């Protein structure tokens, strides 16, 4: 595969972000005033998946956490 088409070499530094901690997920959700069901709906995830993220049984993708914060007004857009 030609180098210019190798997507692995074009990964930006932002994709190496670490997953959020369960306490951060819970705190962000409660600050937004949402139940776990409502929070899951924001990012199209099930209640069970949200529960697993908050319990630490499953890692939330950093990009999904950023999307949740943007959609709930917990993080301002970078310009």
DSSP file (Angstrom, degrees, kcal/mol; ACC not computed):
  #  RESIDUE AA STRUCTURE BP1 BP2  ACC     N-H-->O    O-->H-N    N-H-->O    O-->H-N    TCO  KAPPA ALPHA  PHI   PSI    X-CA   Y-CA   Z-CA
    1    1 A X              0   0    0      0, 0.0     5,-0.1     0, 0.0     0, 0.0   0.000 360.0 360.0 360.0 130.5    0.0    0.0    0.0
    2    2 A X    >>  -     0   0    0      1,-0.1     3,-1.6     3,-0.1     4,-0.6  -0.273 360.0-117.6 -60.1 147.0    1.4    3.4   -0.9
    3    3 A X  G >4 S+     0   0    0      1,-0.3     3,-1.4     2,-0.2     6,-0.2   0.866 112.2  59.1 -54.4 -41.1    2.5    5.5    2.1
    4    4 A X  G 34 S+     0   0    0      1,-0.3    -1,-0.3     5,-0.0    -2,-0.1   0.725 107.8  47.0 -65.4 -19.9    0.0    8.3    1.3
    5    5 A X  G <4 S+     0   0    0     -3,-1.6     2,-1.1     1,-0.0    -1,-0.3   0.485  83.0 105.5 -98.7  -3.9   -2.9    5.7    1.6
    6    6 A X    X<  -     0   0    0     -3,-1.4     3,-1.2    -4,-0.6     4,-0.3  -0.656  50.6-170.3 -80.3 101.2   -1.7    4.2    4.8
    7    7 A X  G >  S+     0   0    0     -2,-1.1     3,-1.3     1,-0.3    -1,-0.2   0.758  77.8  70.7 -66.1 -25.2   -4.1    5.6    7.4
    8    8 A X  G >  S+     0   0    0      1,-0.3     3,-0.7     2,-0.2    -1,-0.3   0.828  97.8  50.6 -62.4 -29.8   -2.1    4.3   10.3
    9    9 A X  G <  S+     0   0    0     -3,-1.2    -1,-0.3     1,-0.2    -2,-0.2   0.562 105.8  57.4 -82.9  -8.1    0.6    6.9    9.6
   10   10 A X  G <  S+     0   0    0     -3,-1.3     2,-0.3    -4,-0.3    -1,-0.2   0.140  71.8 130.3-109.1  19.0   -2.0    9.7    9.4
   11   11 A X    <   -     0   0    0     -3,-0.7     2,-0.1    -4,-0.1    -3,-0.0  -0.585  52.8-134.5 -76.0 130.2   -3.4    9.3   12.9
   12   12 A X    >   -     0   0    0     -2,-0.3     3,-1.4     1,-0.1     4,-0.2  -0.373  20.4-109.6 -81.6 164.4   -3.5   12.6   14.8
   13   13 A X  G >  S+     0   0    0      1,-0.3     3,-1.8     2,-0.2    -1,-0.1   0.772 112.3  70.9 -63.1 -26.5   -2.4   13.0   18.4
   14   14 A X  G >  S+     0   0    0      1,-0.3     3,-1.0     2,-0.2    -1,-0.3   0.720  87.7  63.7 -67.0 -19.3   -6.0   13.5   19.4
   15   15 A X  G <  S+     0   0    0     -3,-1.4    -1,-0.3     1,-0.2    -2,-0.2   0.529  91.5  65.8 -81.6  -3.7   -6.8    9.9   18.8
   16   16 A X  G <  S+     0   0    0     -3,-1.8    -1,-0.2    -4,-0.2    -2,-0.2   0.244  72.4 131.2 -99.6  13.1   -4.4    8.9   21.5
   17   17 A X    <   -     0   0    0     -3,-1.0    45,-0.3     1,-0.1     2,-0.2  -0.286  60.3-114.3 -62.5 150.6   -6.5   10.4   24.3
   18   18 A X        -     0   0    0      1,-0.1    -1,-0.1    44,-0.1     3,-0.1  -0.592  33.0 -97.7 -88.0 150.4   -7.2    8.2   27.3
   19   19 A X        -     0   0    0     -2,-0.2    42,-0.1     1,-0.1    -1,-0.1  -0.300  46.8-101.0 -62.2 148.8  -10.7    7.0   28.2
   20   20 A X        -     0   0    0     40,-0.5    40,-0.4     1,-0.1     2,-0.2  -0.345  37.0-107.3 -69.4 153.5  -12.4    9.1   30.8
   21   21 A X    >>  -     0   0    0      1,-0.1     4,-2.0    -3,-0.1     3,-0.6  -0.503  27.0-115.2 -76.5 149.2  -12.6    7.8   34.4
   22   22 A X  H 3> S+     0   0    0      1,-0.2     4,-2.5     2,-0.2     5,-0.2   0.871 116.8  54.5 -53.4 -39.8  -15.9    6.4   35.6
   23   23 A X  H 3> S+     0   0    0      1,-0.2     4,-2.5     2,-0.2    -1,-0.2   0.866 107.5  50.4 -63.9 -35.0  -16.2    9.2   38.2
   24   24 A X  H <> S+     0   0    0     -3,-0.6     4,-2.3     2,-0.2    -1,-0.2   0.886 110.2  49.8 -69.0 -38.8  -15.7   11.8   35.5
   25   25 A X  H  X S+     0   0    0     -4,-2.0     4,-2.2     2,-0.2    -2,-0.2   0.945 114.1  44.8 -63.4 -48.1  -18.4   10.2   33.4
   26   26 A X  H  X S+     0   0    0     -4,-2.5     4,-2.7     1,-0.2     5,-0.2   0.923 113.8  49.4 -62.2 -45.9  -20.8   10.2   36.4
   27   27 A X  H  X S+     0   0    0     -4,-2.5     4,-2.2     1,-0.2    -1,-0.2   0.885 111.4  49.0 -63.3 -39.6  -20.0   13.8   37.4
   28   28 A X  H  X S+     0   0    0     -4,-2.3     4,-1.3     2,-0.2    -1,-0.2   0.900 112.3  48.7 -67.4 -40.9  -20.4   15.1   33.9
   29   29 A X  H  <>S+     0   0    0     -4,-2.2     5,-1.9    -5,-0.2     4,-0.4   0.940 113.5  45.4 -63.8 -47.4  -23.8   13.4   33.5
   30   30 A X  H ><5S+     0   0    0     -4,-2.7     3,-1.1     1,-0.2    -2,-0.2   0.868 109.2  55.6 -67.6 -35.0  -25.1   14.6   36.9
   31   31 A X  H 3<5S+     0   0    0     -4,-2.2    -1,-0.2     1,-0.3    -2,-0.2   0.821 106.5  52.0 -63.7 -30.0  -23.8   18.2   36.2
   32   32 A X  T 3<5S-     0   0    0     -4,-1.3    -1,-0.3    -3,-0.3    -2,-0.2   0.547 115.2-122.1 -81.7  -7.3  -25.9   18.0   33.0
   33   33 A X  T < 5 +     0   0    0     -3,-1.1     2,-0.3    -4,-0.4    -3,-0.2   0.827  63.8 139.6  72.7  32.5  -28.9   17.0   35.1
   34   34 A X      < -     0   0    0     -5,-1.9    -1,-0.2     4,-0.0    -2,-0.1  -0.816  50.6-130.3-113.1 148.6  -29.5   13.8   33.2
   35   35 A X     >  -     0   0    0     -2,-0.3     4,-2.5     1,-0.1     5,-0.2  -0.372  39.4-102.4 -77.3 170.4  -30.4   10.3   34.2
   36   36 A X  H  > S+     0   0    0      2,-0.2     4,-2.3     1,-0.2     5,-0.2   0.887 124.6  51.7 -63.3 -38.0  -28.3    7.4   32.9
   37   37 A X  H  > S+     0   0    0      2,-0.2     4,-2.0     1,-0.2    -1,-0.2   0.933 111.5  46.1 -63.3 -45.9  -31.0    6.6   30.3
   38   38 A X  H  > S+     0   0    0      2,-0.2     4,-1.5     1,-0.2    -2,-0.2   0.892 111.8  51.8 -64.9 -39.7  -31.1   10.2   29.1
   39   39 A X  H  X S+     0   0    0     -4,-2.5     4,-1.1     1,-0.2     3,-0.2   0.917 108.8  50.6 -63.6 -43.1  -27.3   10.4   29.0
   40   40 A X  H ><>S+     0   0    0     -4,-2.3     5,-3.3     1,-0.2     3,-0.5   0.897 106.2  55.8 -60.6 -40.3  -27.2    7.2   26.9
   41   41 A X  H ><5S+     0   0    0     -4,-2.0     3,-0.9     3,-0.2    -1,-0.2   0.849  98.7  62.4 -60.9 -34.0  -29.8    8.7   24.5
   42   42 A X  H 3<5S+     0   0    0     -4,-1.5    -1,-0.2     1,-0.2    -2,-0.2   0.884 117.7  27.3 -59.3 -39.4  -27.6   11.7   23.9
   43   43 A X  T <<5S-     0   0    0     -4,-1.1    -1,-0.2    -3,-0.5    -2,-0.2   0.169 115.1-108.3-111.4  16.9  -24.8    9.5   22.4
   44   44 A X  T < 5S+     0   0    0     -3,-0.9     2,-0.3    -4,-0.3    -3,-0.2   0.896  74.1 135.6  59.7  44.5  -27.1    6.7   21.1
   45   45 A X      < -     0   0    0     -5,-3.3    -1,-0.2    -8,-0.1    -2,-0.1  -0.869  55.4-108.1-118.5 154.8  -26.0    4.2   23.8
   46   46 A X     >  -     0   0    0     -2,-0.3     4,-2.2     1,-0.1     5,-0.2  -0.330  27.4-112.3 -76.7 162.6  -28.1    1.9   25.8
   47   47 A X  H  > S+     0   0    0      1,-0.2     4,-2.7     2,-0.2     5,-0.2   0.922 118.9  54.0 -57.1 -45.2  -28.8    2.3   29.5
   48   48 A X  H  > S+     0   0    0      1,-0.2     4,-2.2     2,-0.2    -1,-0.2   0.897 107.2  49.9 -60.1 -42.0  -26.7   -0.9   30.2
   49   49 A X  H  > S+     0   0    0      2,-0.2     4,-2.1     1,-0.2    -1,-0.2   0.927 110.8  49.4 -62.7 -44.2  -23.8    0.5   28.3
   50   50 A X  H  X S+     0   0    0     -4,-2.2     4,-2.4     1,-0.2    -2,-0.2   0.919 109.8  51.9 -61.5 -42.5  -23.9    3.8   30.3
   51   51 A X  H  X S+     0   0    0     -4,-2.7     4,-1.9     1,-0.2     6,-0.2   0.900 108.5  51.1 -59.8 -40.9  -24.1    1.8   33.5
   52   52 A X  H  X>S+     0   0    0     -4,-2.2     5,-1.7     2,-0.2     6,-1.3   0.880 108.9  51.4 -65.4 -37.9  -21.0   -0.2   32.5
   53   53 A X  H ><5S+     0   0    0     -4,-2.1     3,-0.5     1,-0.2    -2,-0.2   0.935 112.9  44.5 -63.3 -45.8  -19.1    3.1   31.7
   54   54 A X  H 3<5S+     0   0    0     -4,-2.4    -2,-0.2     1,-0.2    -1,-0.2   0.802 113.6  50.5 -70.8 -28.0  -20.0    4.5   35.1
   55   55 A X  H 3<5S-     0   0    0     -4,-1.9    -1,-0.2    -5,-0.2    -2,-0.2   0.622 111.0-120.1 -82.4 -13.7  -19.1    1.3   36.9
   56   56 A X  T <<5S+     0   0    0     -4,-0.9    -3,-0.2    -3,-0.5    -4,-0.1   0.599  81.9 119.3  82.7  11.3  -15.8    1.0   35.2
   57   57 A X  S   <S+     0   0    0     -5,-1.7     2,-0.3    -6,-0.2    -4,-0.2   0.634  79.9  26.9 -80.9 -14.2  -16.7   -2.3   33.7
   58   58 A X  S    S-     0   0    0     -6,-1.3     2,-0.4    -7,-0.1    -2,-0.3  -0.994  83.4-119.6-148.5 141.7  -16.3   -0.9   30.2
   59   59 A X        -     0   0    0     -2,-0.3     2,-0.4    -3,-0.1    -6,-0.1  -0.688  21.7-138.5 -86.7 133.5  -14.2    1.9   28.8
   60   60 A X        -     0   0    0    -40,-0.4   -40,-0.5    -2,-0.4     2,-0.1  -0.755  28.3-110.5 -87.1 135.2  -15.9    4.8   27.1
   61   61 A X    >>  -     0   0    0     -2,-0.4     4,-2.0     1,-0.1     3,-0.6  -0.447  21.9-129.4 -64.2 134.9  -14.2    6.1   24.0
   62   62 A X  H 3> S+     0   0    0    -45,-0.3     4,-2.3     1,-0.2     5,-0.1   0.851 107.8  54.6 -56.3 -36.2  -12.6    9.5   24.6
   63   63 A X  H 3> S+     0   0    0      1,-0.2     4,-2.2     2,-0.2    -1,-0.2   0.854 106.5  50.9 -66.9 -34.1  -14.3   10.9   21.4
   64   64 A X  H <> S+     0   0    0     -3,-0.6     4,-2.5     2,-0.2    -1,-0.2   0.883 109.5  50.3 -70.1 -38.4  -17.7    9.8   22.6
   65   65 A X  H  X S+     0   0    0     -4,-2.0     4,-2.4     2,-0.2    -2,-0.2   0.907 110.6  49.9 -65.0 -41.0  -17.1   11.5   26.0
   66   66 A X  H  X S+     0   0    0     -4,-2.3     4,-2.4     2,-0.2    -2,-0.2   0.913 110.4  50.2 -63.0 -42.3  -16.1   14.6   24.2
   67   67 A X  H  X S+     0   0    0     -4,-2.2     4,-2.8     2,-0.2     5,-0.2   0.921 109.4  51.5 -61.1 -44.6  -19.2   14.4   22.1
   68   68 A X  H  X S+     0   0    0     -4,-2.5     4,-1.6     1,-0.2     6,-0.3   0.928 111.0  47.7 -58.4 -45.8  -21.4   14.0   25.2
   69   69 A X  H  <>S+     0   0    0     -4,-2.4     5,-2.3     1,-0.2     6,-1.3   0.896 113.2  48.0 -64.7 -39.6  -19.8   17.0   26.8
   70   70 A X  H ><5S+     0   0    0     -4,-2.4     3,-0.9     4,-0.2    -2,-0.2   0.924 112.4  48.1 -65.5 -43.8  -20.3   19.1   23.7
   71   71 A X  H 3<5S+     0   0    0     -4,-2.8    -1,-0.2     1,-0.2    -2,-0.2   0.759 116.0  44.0 -70.8 -24.2  -23.9   18.1   23.2
   72   72 A X  T 3<5S-     0   0    0     -4,-1.6    -1,-0.2    -5,-0.2    -2,-0.2   0.375 113.3-113.4-101.5   4.0  -24.8   18.8   26.9
   73   73 A X  T < 5S+     0   0    0     -3,-0.9    -3,-0.2    -4,-0.5    -4,-0.1   0.671  82.9 121.9  75.9  16.7  -22.9   22.1   27.1
   74   74 A X  S   <S+     0   0    0     -5,-2.3     2,-0.3    -6,-0.3    -4,-0.2   0.541  75.0  36.9 -88.2  -7.2  -20.3   20.8   29.5
   75   75 A X  S    S-     0   0    0     -6,-1.3     2,-0.2    -7,-0.1    -2,-0.2  -0.993  79.7-130.1-145.1 136.8  -17.4   21.6   27.1
   76   76 A X        -     0   0    0     -2,-0.3     2,-0.1     1,-0.1    -6,-0.1  -0.586  34.6-101.7 -85.0 147.9  -17.0   24.5   24.8
   77   77 A X        -     0   0    0     -2,-0.2     2,-0.4    -7,-0.1    -1,-0.1  -0.396  32.4-123.9 -65.7 141.4  -16.0   24.0   21.2
   78   78 A X              0   0    0      1,-0.1    -1,-0.1    -2,-0.1     0, 0.0  -0.730 360.0 360.0 -86.0 135.5  -12.3   24.5   20.3
   79   79 A X              0   0    0     -2,-0.4    -1,-0.1     0, 0.0    -2,-0.0   0.426 360.0 360.0-111.9 360.0  -11.9   27.0   17.5
